[in-house]
Amino acid sequence: MINPEQITRKLFAAVDRHDLDAVAFAVAPDFRMFFTGQPDIVKSREQYRRHWEDFYKDHPDVKVRVLRVIAGDGKAAVELEMKYTVKNPHDPKRAKTERLRWAAFCSIDPEGLVTIASLENSRKVKD
């Protein structure tokens, strides 16, 4: 029996560790990711890996923390917090830290792979 909470926690723990192999193999080959109300930005396992590879290059200090999960029946709603540095392109010495809260709505297939993730940026978090 699959455990959607455990599966999504494992996926986002791999994202937090910057473990591209674990991130890629936690999702189905035909994985899709999109932001609510927008077209798919990722349409395969390989694109998802490249998405995070590029994000890590731009934000090597990114940390992802799972705040809570509501799961059942092959689905999971995950509240996440991401924290990373955003560099000022005009003045590299003036960087700022961003903290964002996200909601990820995931579907899990019978093999325990995440098949779809819909993301909603809920808000910036002030320190």
N, C-alpha and C positions, 0 to 999 in steps of 0.2 A: 504494500500500500504506500502510495506516495504521500509525502508530508510537505504541502506547499509552503508552510512557514519555514521549515528547515531548508528547503531548496532555494527560496529567495534570500534567506539570510546568508547562505553559502555563496550565492552569486554576488551579493553586494560586499561580502567580506573579501572576495577575490578582487573586486573593483578597488576596494580600499587598500589592498596589498599591492596593487598595480601588477597583478599576476595575469598577464594577457592570455596565457594558455588556459588557465582555469576559468577566466571570464568567457572565452570563446566556447569551451566545451560544456558550459553550464546552460547554453542556449541551443535550440534546435537549428539544424542546417538552414531552414527557411524562416528563421526568427525575423520578426518585424518589430520596430520601435518607432513610435511617433509621439509628438506632443499633441495634446488634445486640440482638436479643431484644425490640425495641419496634416499635410500628406506625410507618408512614411519618410523618415530620414535614414532609416536602416532597413534593408530588405534581405539580409542574410547574416549567417554567422560570421563570415569573413568581413563584411562591412561593419558589424558590431565590434569586432576586434580592432579594425582600423580606426573606428570612431574613438575608442579609448586610447589607442596608441597616439593619435593626434592630440587628444585632450591632455594626456600625460606629458607630451612634449611642450605644450603651451603652459601647463600648470603642474610642474613636477612635484609640488607639495600637496596636491589634492588629497583630502581625507574624506571618506564617506562613512557615515554612522547611521545604522538602522535605529530609529527611535521606537517604532512599534510596528507590529504586523497583525493584520486580521486575515485569517486564512480558512479555507475549507472548500471542498468539492472542486479541486483542481484550479483554484484561483487564490490570489493573495493581493491584498492592498497593503502597501508598505510606505510608511512615512520615513523619509530620509533627510539627513542634513549633510550638505556638502560644504567644505571649507577649503579655500584655495586663494593664492595670491594672484592679483590682476596687475600686470605691469603697465605703466603709463608709457605709450609708444614715443611720446615726445620728451620724456624725462625718466629714464630707467631707474633713477634713484627714488622716484616717487611711486611706489607700489602701494596697493591697498589690499586688505584681506576681505574677501567676500564670504559670507555665510548665507546659504540658501536652504530653504526647506522645500522638499519635493514630495509629491505623492506619486507612487508607481503602482499601476494596476496591472498585474501579471496573470497570464494563463499558463498552466503547466500541463504537458502532455503525459500520457500513461507511462512513458519511459523516464519521467522525472526531469524533462528538459523544459526550460522556459520557451514558450512559442511566440508570445506577444507581450509587449510592454507599452502601456500608454502612460505618458508622464505629464504631470501638471506641476508647474512651478507655483507653489503656494505663496511664498513671501521671502523677502530678505530678512535675515535675523540681525538685530543690532547687538553688539557686544555690550 
